[in-house]
Amino acid sequence: MSHVYKIIELTGSSPISSDDAIKTAVAAASQSLHHLRWFEVVESRGHIEAGVIAHWQVTIKVGFTLDSSE
């Protein structure tokens, strides 16, 4: 069976970790989209306060399959 994927770009953020920022973005996408299949990290960055990482931002591409007309 063949698939067609739609790709969107999202940025998740978290004060905990880059992994948590990714999970935040995927969880938000899953609230309004279905058939999520994969993600790719495009960019990660963070905010530093007093010499330590205070906040993470991770931009991801998320791929999902389109509804079939069958």
C-alpha positions, 0 to 999 in steps of 0.5 A, spaced: 500 500 500 502 506 498 502 512 502 502 520 501 505 524 507 503 531 509 509 535 513 508 540 518 514 544 522 513 545 529 517 548 535 516 545 542 519 548 548 520 546 555 524 548 561 526 541 562 530 538 556 530 538 549 526 531 549 521 534 553 520 540 548 519 534 542 514 531 546 510 537 547 510 539 540 508 532 538 503 532 543 500 538 541 500 536 534 496 529 536 490 533 539 488 536 532 492 531 527 491 524 526 496 518 523 502 522 525 508 517 523 514 520 524 518 526 526 525 529 524 529 534 529 531 541 524 533 545 529 535 546 537 536 552 541 536 554 548 536 560 553 541 560 558 541 564 565 546 564 570 551 560 566 546 554 566 540 552 561 534 555 563 529 553 557 529 549 550 526 550 544 526 544 538 523 545 531 521 539 528 518 536 522 512 532 523 510 527 517 503 524 517 499 520 512 493 523 509 486 520 509 485 515 504 479 516 499 477 509 499 
